[in-house]
């Protein structure tokens, strides 16, 4: 059974850090590009970052560039999102998802149509 499980969310003050994990089971994670998304209440789901399967290329939304770092550990079948300098606008439920077509090609699909499997999400809250 294909499954993605996110973890690592929590409460943090502005300027703090969290590391999210996306653990895969039932398939080999390194066969897929992996994207991180977030969705705040009342807002659409937005792409945050993506890491390719072929060469490990990484992509970031402008809003998180320089603060977030995506990485993958294929031996552990896990992708990480290191989030530093968290801001009040970062709180959301964060999701990971697979993209068999790759990071760049997945962007060509309407909405999140380029992503096949999703985790259940992990909540990130920034409070002051």
URHUPE-V140335 format. One record per helix or strand. SS is the DSSP state (h for helix, s for strand). FROM is the first residue (numbers start at 1). LEN is the number of residues. If there is no record, write none. Layout:
# URHUPE-V140335
ss=SS from=FROM len=LEN
ss=SS from=FROM len=LEN
This chain:
# URHUPE-V140335
ss=s from=3 len=5
ss=s from=10 len=4
ss=s from=18 len=8
ss=h from=29 len=3
ss=s from=33 len=7
ss=s from=46 len=6
ss=s from=58 len=3
ss=s from=68 len=6
ss=h from=74 len=3
ss=s from=78 len=6
ss=s from=92 len=8
ss=h from=103 len=4
ss=s from=118 len=1
ss=s from=122 len=6
